[in-house]
Amino acid sequence: MLFCCCWYPKCLVTFCLLIHWANLCPTSSEKQEFYGSCWVKKTSVICFDSSFISVSQGFISGMPPPLLISEKYGPVFTVHLGFQKVVVLTGYEAVKDALLNTADVFEDRPAIPIFYHIQHGNGTGVFFSSQELWKTTRRFTIATMRDLGMGKHLGEERMLEELHFLIDLIRSFKGGPFQLRFLNMAPTNITFAILFGRRFDYEDPTFLTLLRLIDDVMHLLGSPFLHLFNFYPFLGFLLKPHKMILKKVEEVCVILKEHIKESKESLNENNLTSYIDALVFKQEQNKSDILFHDANILASALDLLMAGTETTSTTLQWAILLLMKYPEIQKKVHAEIERVLGPGCLPTFEDRKNMPFTNAVIHEVQRFVTLLPHVPRCTSVDTHFKGYFIPKGTTVIPLLTSVLLDKTQWETPDEFNPNHFLDVDGNFVKKKAFLPFSTGRRNCIGESLATMELFIFFTGLLQKFTFKPPPEVKESELDTTAEAGFTMRPHPQCACAVLRQ
């Protein structure tokens, strides 16, 4: 019975894939190549698992990276993900043309099964909504975050306060090993302060529960079986990861609903202190507004919670890991901090102008790790793009990894090299192909917040500590490959923070 239970799902999946393969395989008269689990057929790639989108440091498990395929077949080609045809855009020029020059065509989101189920089929929130709901919710969110101090002096004060708590936490390990994930505490608390109107103690049960749930969800979103569910949603009754994700997301929603309820009961329109307060006030202000209903309020809060905590937290982990890997770069950062700030002057965002090397290192971390390889779009109308006809409703993947690793834009794209952002005189230069937050109408709404957070937390930590691998680990043994997930996370590792004199 156990044998049957283990193999039945695999056999059924294999059967489905073989039928699909038979229908899609290139004919003998067509030029064809086979890469791992994918057929390459002229401008079309037929994939049978998630390997195509499991991008890590520019390489893909089981097949060459999309950049290699695009070098041969051009910057626009089709991928068959399950039964769905998906158009992939690679390289700076193609991605820029789609997201900037024809932004209105590529601004919608496709219906991805796992997120469709998370939102109960409503297509709500900031991240996965489309058309008028997306435009209205996005405008509201940007305005609200600005009112709450995002990217301004008030936001900077919160970050400096949080920096003190993070430094105290790391100091408590007394130079001994600690897990890199502890660095998540500070950026997460900034997001929580915006969302809930207050910071949490690092030992707070709700804070720790949300951290655990977010971590679990982000990890499960990278599961091969989750990709399989997205490709073949009818197999959902056999596959477990999507059920586990839905269960954990529901636990998060229970906490969010409680805070939304508290906000409704104690709302003071003259003192809106959180994003949830602003959502509730918007709903109360115009109860006939069909856009700010309960489902959209919950989905918008959930989007901010998930997206706002993951990206900056993970980038900070990568930054410390890479400086342990390359101690000579860490020494240069220390030297610049000593010259500009000294040992006692707290960093401010304004100091970034006088710290070109530190700024370059932070930018290079974001470029090198390609944290969010892609976020799918959907064509809102029939369109012609780069000589190809793309029908309305087609899923399009602008591959941000291909931009951040584009050989035409970066001197050494596969190397960690802060000089990518410095001129010959050592001045900081921001490159046009630096698009970790995407670009155009659907760029990351938290870009200015994340940019400030990264500079203040990174600089503040390097001002106080020298980061080294644990005694038993050599610098060369540090793992800088990415772990599969919704974002490209570093594998779990430890660091030692030695207090600087």
Secondary structure, DSSP 4 states (H G I P E B T S, - for coil): -HHHHHHHHHHHHHHHHHHHHHHHSPPTTS-EEEETTEEEETTEEEESSGGGG-EETTEETTB--HHHHHHHH-SEEEEEETTEEEEEE-SHHHHHIIIIITTTTS-B----HHHHHHTTT---TTTS--HHHHHHHHHHHHHHHHHTTTTSHHHHHHHHHHHHHHHHHHHTTTTSEEEGGGGGHHHHHHHHHHHHSS---TT-HHHHHHHHHHHHHHHHTT-HHHHHHHH-GGGTTT--HHHHHHHHHHHHHHHHHHHHHHHHHH--TT---SHHHHHHHHHHHTTT-SSS-HHHHHHHHHHHHHHHHHHHHHHHHHHHHHHHH-HHHHHHHHHHHHHHTTTTSPP-GGGGGG-HHHHHHHHHHHHHHTSS-B--EE-SS-EEETTEEE-TT-EEEEBHHHHHT-TTT-SSTTS--GGGGB-TTS-B---TT--TT--GGGS-TTHHHHHHHHHHHHHHHHHHEEEE--TT--GGG---SEEPSSS-EEPS-EEEEEEP-
